[in-house]
Amino acid sequence: MTDKKKLKRDTITSHAGRDPLRFDGVVNTPVYRASTVLFPDVESYQGRDPDDYKVMRYGIYGTPTTFALEEAVAQLEGGHAAVALPSGLAGIVAALAAFARSGAHILIADSVYQPTRNFCDKRLRPLGVDIEYYDPLIGLAIAGLIRPETTAVFCESPGSHTFEMQDIPAIAAAAHAKDIPVLVDTTWGTPYFFRAFEHGVDISIHAGTKYISGHSDVMMGIVVTNERYWLTLRRAVADYGYCVSPDDCYLALRGLRTIGVRMRQQQQSALKIARWLQARPEVLRVLYPALEGDPGHTIWKRDFSGAASLFGVILKPVSDQAVTALVDSLDLFGIGSSWGGFESLAIRAYPEKYRSATQWNPGGPLLRLHIGLEDPDDLISDLEQGFAQMHRAG
Ligand SMILES: Cc1ncc(COP(=O)(O)O)c(C=O)c1O
């Protein structure tokens, strides 16, 4: 009998979350649509265990389609269990809310995804939660910020606009010494390239909208926890009434089956394009931890087994109009939110607008590129003509 704990990640993505013998031999767990679930008698209906979130009892708690996705992601990442939510942001909200109460103190990395900050400032603060932003590069020194009323440390590594790598094992060591849980937005690392639980993470939050689904057609959050924090998180999700459609779970699980080949290919193309950009006269710096020489490279190499295809490009100072001309002239890069799909994207980013604990002075305008599955040479040609347009406009 195969020991499931020893399986490599590509075997897990092919096999986890399916049980064909249970579904008439069908390879993929079918789409189960359900609100009401019927029970054979009063005793079995009344005897339901409220903390057993992996059996059918009412549609809001999921169906076999939901459970299949949750099980596959948890197994790939090496966590205890997972819960699917309607968006990545809903995953962040539920995870933070699970540790929020009036008088609680929560530490948030200054580099977080802006809507995370928005939720903390606009929703948690008015309820009496003390939100403190910290330098993402703080490492072990986070110990000095932890107070008796601290209930959680929230990280995002790397930050999805500035690509600063956090030393998660060091932060976790400091937080755990005071029995504080560490919550991490691991969307960039994915459960494929970052086995969060081996690095001290207690709760790992994914925008499944990105690489897990992978095809720009699903909104999804997936939060994975260790055993200790499973019920804390899962009960909060239940209390907030979050649930996800089985069709979306089916699509996300279909995406997960190919996450390995997609991510390896996208990483290879991203590296090629990032290196080409580094050599361009218009570029000041490329923010990509997978590049040798990036300030986060050592941590990335130590903790991750690969890199997402999302990175930043700081241009040498140039007019706003010229940067806009560059982005507008790109044919193969779409302009739009999100990332992790099969298609390339380019946006301008302004992280300096949101920092509060630290300063972000990159020295020039920042572009964020997501590299999809197109041929990288075509993408390079597109960027090359984009730079020509930038010079004409600038
Ligand atoms: C780092 C990061 N976390 C979370 C999210 C939120 O995901 P969603 O768009 O599914 O709400 C995003 C979305 O862009 C993101 O970039």
The ligand as a Tripos MOL2 file, in Angstrom:
@<TRIPOS>MOLECULE
LIG
   16    16     1     0     0
SMALL
NO_CHARGES

@<TRIPOS>ATOM
      1 C1         -1.6470   38.4700   -2.5370 C.3       1 LIG1
      2 C2         -3.1090   38.3970   -2.7400 C.ar      1 LIG1
      3 N1         -3.8520   37.8860   -1.7540 N.ar      1 LIG1
      4 C3         -5.1970   37.8020   -1.8520 C.ar      1 LIG1
      5 C4         -5.8380   38.2500   -2.9800 C.ar      1 LIG1
      6 C5         -7.3310   38.2050   -3.0270 C.3       1 LIG1
      7 O1         -7.8130   37.2420   -3.8900 O.3       1 LIG1
      8 P1         -9.2520   37.3980   -4.5540 P.3       1 LIG1
      9 O2         -9.0770   38.3050   -5.7190 O.co2     1 LIG1
     10 O3         -9.6170   35.9910   -4.9150 O.co2     1 LIG1
     11 O4        -10.1690   37.9550   -3.5140 O.co2     1 LIG1
     12 C6         -5.1000   38.7880   -4.0430 C.ar      1 LIG1
     13 C7         -5.7900   39.2570   -5.2660 C.2       1 LIG1
     14 O5         -5.2270   39.8820   -6.1330 O.2       1 LIG1
     15 C8         -3.7020   38.8660   -3.9130 C.ar      1 LIG1
     16 O6         -2.9430   39.4030   -4.8760 O.3       1 LIG1
@<TRIPOS>BOND
     1     1     2 1
     2     2     3 ar
     3     2    15 ar
     4     3     4 ar
     5     4     5 ar
     6     5     6 1
     7     5    12 ar
     8     6     7 1
     9     7     8 1
    10     8     9 2
    11     8    10 1
    12     8    11 1
    13    12    13 1
    14    12    15 ar
    15    13    14 2
    16    15    16 1
@<TRIPOS>SUBSTRUCTURE
     1 LIG1         1 GROUP 0 **** ****
